[in-house]
Amino acid sequence: MSTHLAVAFAAADPTLNSVAAVLGSDITTGRSTDRWTAARFVGDFDEDTVSTARDLVTGAGGTFLVLPEALTEPGPGLLVSDVDSTLITAEVIELIAERAGTRAEVAAVTERAMRGELDFAASLTQRVATLAGVPEGVFADVLQEVEFSPGARELAACLHLSGWTFGLVSGGFTEVVSGLADQLDIGHHLANRLEVADGVLTGRVLGDIVTADTKAQMLRQWADELGIAPERTVAVGDGANDLVMMSQAAVGFAYRAKPIVAEQATARIDFPGLDVIGELLGLGAHLDSSPVSR
């Protein structure tokens, strides 16, 4: 049975030629943009050869992925992504805290929670409490302020054109996440909701908090509703509260992630460019990119 390998680098990298030499294989498919260069190799590679290739790629700061067999064939799939510091470049709660004068305090707690040092739900309750009194107009302001991560729009378009479903799950807030989802034509999304009274935030979350287990549950639920096999699911995240979801997907990508996440992911992407995921999954024909060959 052939092994399908996918590799990527932040730019054109001579390591790609070294990998091809180690594998004794030409590039099967490859594409590049101004953000990244990626290639796929297909062949009967033994474990030692794959391990050597992996060491070459990761040692150069690249991404290395052995595709599960179920993802080597065309067909529908489900990709579920975290939002803050993954789909977008910022943490929304910190942008709101800026208006409350508590950004430094909130950022410090967020960093510890994303490293897995604090219980996420408890830390969110603590951080949200500092937002009390901020006018509810902050949601529209923040939605205008946030920026998508490089390649986020391109990845969304690629998935749609490839017959995949793109879902978002966030420990952030639906008042912003829903607006982001609308911009990318994403119909599946879940996030926390902040309580508002008399036109200002109360400093409380409405309903159950979206936790690591909630994220994993939504991955399973959406896949079931869409009739997509678990073997064709992908999860993307950067923080410790993404690990359960990533472990239950067929592939878990750590995107510019905290060390605890990068160490446990199927593959890590340490450079900017979410759209490289499309190429790594073999969907690159729907990306605005240029062919790469050897």
C-alpha positions as CSV (number, residue, x, y, z in Angstrom):
1,M,0.0,0.0,0.0
2,S,1.4,3.4,-1.0
3,T,2.2,6.0,1.7
4,H,1.1,9.6,1.0
5,L,3.3,12.2,2.5
6,A,2.8,16.0,2.5
7,V,5.4,18.6,3.5
8,A,5.4,22.3,3.6
9,F,7.8,25.2,4.3
10,A,7.4,28.9,4.9
11,A,9.1,29.6,1.6
12,A,11.0,27.9,-1.2
13,D,13.4,25.7,0.8
14,P,16.3,23.5,-0.4
15,T,15.2,20.9,2.2
16,L,12.5,20.0,-0.2
17,N,15.0,18.6,-2.7
18,S,16.8,16.8,0.2
19,V,13.5,15.1,1.2
20,A,12.9,14.0,-2.4
21,A,16.4,12.5,-2.5
22,V,15.9,10.6,0.8
23,L,12.5,9.3,-0.4
24,G,14.0,8.4,-3.8
25,S,10.9,10.0,-5.3
26,D,10.0,12.9,-7.5
27,I,7.3,15.3,-6.2
28,T,3.8,13.8,-7.0
29,T,2.1,17.2,-6.7
30,G,3.4,20.5,-5.4
31,R,2.2,24.1,-5.2
32,S,3.5,27.4,-3.8
33,T,2.3,30.9,-2.9
34,D,4.1,34.0,-1.6
35,R,3.6,32.5,1.9
36,W,4.6,28.8,1.5
37,T,5.8,26.0,-0.6
38,A,4.2,22.5,-0.3
39,A,4.6,19.1,-1.9
40,R,3.2,15.6,-1.8
41,F,5.0,12.4,-2.3
42,V,3.4,9.0,-2.9
43,G,5.3,5.7,-2.8
44,D,6.2,2.6,-0.9
45,F,8.3,4.2,1.8
46,D,9.5,2.2,4.7
47,E,9.3,3.5,8.3
48,D,13.0,4.4,8.6
49,T,12.8,6.4,5.4
50,V,9.7,8.2,6.5
51,S,11.3,9.0,9.9
52,T,14.4,10.4,8.2
53,A,12.3,12.6,5.9
54,R,10.3,13.8,8.9
55,D,13.4,14.8,10.8
56,L,14.7,16.7,7.8
57,V,11.4,18.6,7.4
58,T,10.7,19.4,11.1
59,G,14.4,20.3,11.6
60,A,14.0,23.0,9.0
61,G,10.8,24.3,10.7
62,G,8.6,22.7,8.1
63,T,5.3,20.8,8.3
64,F,5.3,17.0,7.8
65,L,2.1,14.9,7.5
66,V,1.5,11.3,6.7
67,L,-2.0,11.3,5.3
68,P,-4.5,8.8,6.7
69,E,-5.7,6.4,3.9
70,A,-9.2,7.8,4.1
71,L,-8.0,11.2,3.2
72,T,-6.0,10.2,0.1
73,E,-9.2,9.9,-2.0
74,P,-11.4,12.8,-3.2
75,G,-14.8,13.3,-1.5
76,P,-16.5,15.4,1.2
77,G,-14.8,16.1,4.5
78,L,-15.2,18.2,7.6
79,L,-12.6,20.7,8.9
80,V,-13.3,22.3,12.3
81,S,-11.2,25.2,13.4
82,D,-10.6,27.2,16.5
83,V,-11.1,31.0,16.0
84,D,-9.0,33.2,18.3
85,S,-5.3,33.1,17.3
86,T,-6.1,30.5,14.6
87,L,-8.7,31.8,12.1
88,I,-8.0,35.3,13.3
89,T,-4.7,36.8,14.5
90,A,-6.0,38.2,17.8
91,E,-7.8,37.1,21.0
92,V,-11.2,38.8,21.0
93,I,-11.5,38.8,24.7
94,E,-8.3,40.9,24.9
95,L,-9.7,43.4,22.4
96,I,-12.8,43.8,24.5
97,A,-10.7,44.0,27.7
98,E,-8.8,46.9,26.1
99,R,-12.0,48.9,26.4
100,A,-12.4,47.8,30.0
101,G,-8.8,48.8,30.9
102,T,-8.0,45.2,31.9
103,R,-6.1,43.9,28.8
104,A,-2.8,43.1,30.5
105,E,-4.6,41.2,33.2
106,V,-6.8,39.3,30.8
107,A,-3.9,38.5,28.4
108,A,-1.8,37.0,31.2
109,V,-4.6,34.7,32.2
110,T,-5.4,33.8,28.5
111,E,-1.8,32.8,27.9
112,R,-1.7,30.5,30.9
113,A,-5.0,28.9,29.9
114,M,-3.9,28.3,26.3
115,R,-0.7,26.6,27.7
116,G,-2.9,24.3,29.7
117,E,-1.9,25.7,33.1
118,L,-5.4,26.8,34.1
119,D,-8.9,25.3,33.8
120,F,-10.4,26.9,30.7
121,A,-14.0,27.4,32.0
122,A,-12.8,28.9,35.3
123,S,-10.3,31.1,33.6
124,L,-12.9,32.4,31.2
125,T,-15.3,33.2,34.0
126,Q,-12.5,35.2,35.7
127,R,-11.6,37.1,32.5
128,V,-15.2,37.8,31.5
129,A,-15.9,39.3,34.9
130,T,-13.4,42.1,34.2
131,L,-15.5,43.2,31.1
132,A,-18.5,44.3,33.2
133,G,-19.6,47.8,32.1
134,V,-18.3,47.7,28.6
135,P,-21.0,49.0,26.1
136,E,-22.5,46.3,23.9
137,G,-21.4,48.3,20.8
138,V,-18.0,46.7,21.5
139,F,-18.9,43.7,19.4
140,A,-19.3,45.7,16.2
141,D,-16.2,47.6,17.0
142,V,-14.1,44.4,17.5
143,L,-15.6,42.7,14.5
144,Q,-14.2,45.7,12.4
145,E,-10.9,45.5,14.2
146,V,-10.0,41.8,13.9
147,E,-8.0,40.5,11.0
148,F,-8.2,37.0,9.5
149,S,-5.0,35.0,9.7
150,P,-3.1,34.9,6.4
151,G,-4.7,32.4,4.1
152,A,-8.0,32.0,6.1
153,R,-10.2,33.4,3.3
154,E,-8.4,31.2,0.8
155,L,-8.7,28.1,2.9
156,A,-12.5,28.7,3.3
157,A,-12.9,29.1,-0.5
158,C,-10.8,26.0,-1.1
159,L,-12.9,23.9,1.2
160,H,-16.2,25.1,-0.2
161,L,-15.0,24.4,-3.8
162,S,-13.7,20.9,-2.8
163,G,-17.1,19.9,-1.3
164,W,-15.8,20.1,2.3
165,T,-17.7,21.7,5.2
166,F,-15.9,24.3,7.3
167,G,-16.9,24.6,10.9
168,L,-15.9,27.0,13.7
169,V,-15.8,26.3,17.4
170,S,-14.6,28.9,19.8
171,G,-14.1,29.6,23.5
172,G,-14.6,33.2,22.4
173,F,-17.9,34.9,21.7
174,T,-20.7,34.3,19.2
175,E,-21.4,38.0,18.9
176,V,-18.1,38.2,16.9
177,V,-17.7,34.6,15.7
178,S,-21.1,34.7,13.8
179,G,-20.0,37.8,11.9
180,L,-16.7,36.2,11.0
181,A,-18.5,33.0,9.8
182,D,-20.9,35.1,7.7
183,Q,-17.9,36.7,5.9
184,L,-16.5,33.3,5.0
185,D,-19.9,31.7,4.2
186,I,-19.5,29.2,7.1
187,G,-22.8,27.8,8.3
188,H,-21.5,25.7,11.2
189,H,-20.3,27.6,14.3
190,L,-20.5,27.6,18.0
191,A,-19.1,30.0,20.7
192,N,-20.0,31.5,24.1
193,R,-22.5,34.3,24.5
194,L,-21.9,37.2,26.8
195,E,-24.8,38.6,28.9
196,V,-25.9,42.1,28.2
197,A,-28.2,44.3,30.4
198,D,-29.1,47.9,29.9
199,G,-26.8,48.2,27.0
200,V,-23.6,47.0,28.8
201,L,-21.8,43.7,29.4
202,T,-22.6,42.3,32.8
203,G,-19.4,40.3,33.1
204,R,-21.1,37.0,32.9
205,V,-21.4,34.2,30.2
206,L,-24.9,33.0,29.3
207,G,-25.4,29.3,29.3
208,D,-22.8,26.6,29.2
209,I,-19.2,27.5,28.5
210,V,-17.7,26.1,25.4
211,T,-14.9,23.8,26.7
212,A,-12.4,21.4,25.1
213,D,-15.0,18.6,25.4
214,T,-17.6,20.8,23.8
215,K,-15.3,21.4,20.8
216,A,-14.8,17.7,20.4
217,Q,-18.5,17.0,20.7
218,M,-19.3,19.5,17.9
219,L,-16.7,17.8,15.6
220,R,-18.5,14.5,16.2
221,Q,-22.0,15.9,16.0
222,W,-21.4,17.9,12.8
223,A,-19.7,14.9,11.1
224,D,-22.7,12.7,12.1
225,E,-25.2,15.2,10.8
226,L,-23.4,15.6,7.5
227,G,-22.8,11.9,7.0
228,I,-19.0,12.3,7.1
229,A,-16.9,9.5,8.4
230,P,-14.7,10.4,11.4
231,E,-11.8,9.2,9.2
232,R,-12.4,12.3,7.0
233,T,-12.4,14.9,9.7
234,V,-9.7,17.5,10.4
235,A,-9.3,19.9,13.4
236,V,-7.1,23.0,13.6
237,G,-6.2,24.9,16.8
238,D,-3.5,26.6,18.8
239,G,-4.4,26.2,22.5
240,A,-4.7,23.5,25.1
241,N,-8.5,23.6,24.8
242,D,-8.2,22.4,21.2
243,L,-6.4,19.2,22.1
244,V,-9.4,16.9,22.7
245,M,-11.0,18.0,19.4
246,M,-7.7,17.5,17.6
247,S,-7.1,14.1,19.1
248,Q,-10.6,12.9,17.9
249,A,-10.1,14.1,14.3
250,A,-8.3,12.0,11.7
251,V,-5.8,14.8,11.4
252,G,-5.1,17.6,14.0
253,F,-3.1,20.6,12.8
254,A,-1.4,22.8,15.4
255,Y,-1.4,26.2,13.8
256,R,1.3,28.5,15.3
257,A,0.4,26.8,18.5
258,K,1.5,26.6,22.1
259,P,4.2,24.0,22.7
260,I,1.8,21.6,24.5
261,V,-0.4,21.6,21.4
262,A,2.4,21.4,18.8
263,E,3.9,18.4,20.6
264,Q,0.7,16.4,20.4
265,A,-0.7,17.4,17.0
266,T,-0.6,15.2,13.9
267,A,1.2,18.0,12.2
268,R,2.4,21.5,13.1
269,I,2.3,24.6,11.0
270,D,4.7,27.2,12.5
271,F,4.5,29.7,9.7
272,P,1.6,32.0,8.7
273,G,-0.6,30.6,6.0
274,L,-3.8,28.7,6.9
275,D,-4.4,27.9,3.2
276,V,-1.4,25.5,3.2
277,I,-3.8,23.1,4.9
278,G,-5.7,22.8,1.6
279,E,-2.6,21.8,-0.3
280,L,-1.5,19.3,2.5
281,L,-4.9,17.7,2.2
282,G,-4.7,17.4,-1.6
283,L,-7.2,20.1,-2.3
284,G,-4.6,22.5,-3.8
285,A,-6.2,22.7,-7.2
286,H,-8.7,25.1,-5.7
287,L,-6.0,27.4,-4.4
288,D,-4.5,30.4,-6.1
289,S,-1.0,28.9,-6.3
290,S,1.7,27.9,-8.7
291,P,2.9,24.4,-9.5
292,V,6.1,23.1,-7.9
293,S,8.2,20.2,-9.4
294,R,11.5,18.5,-9.1
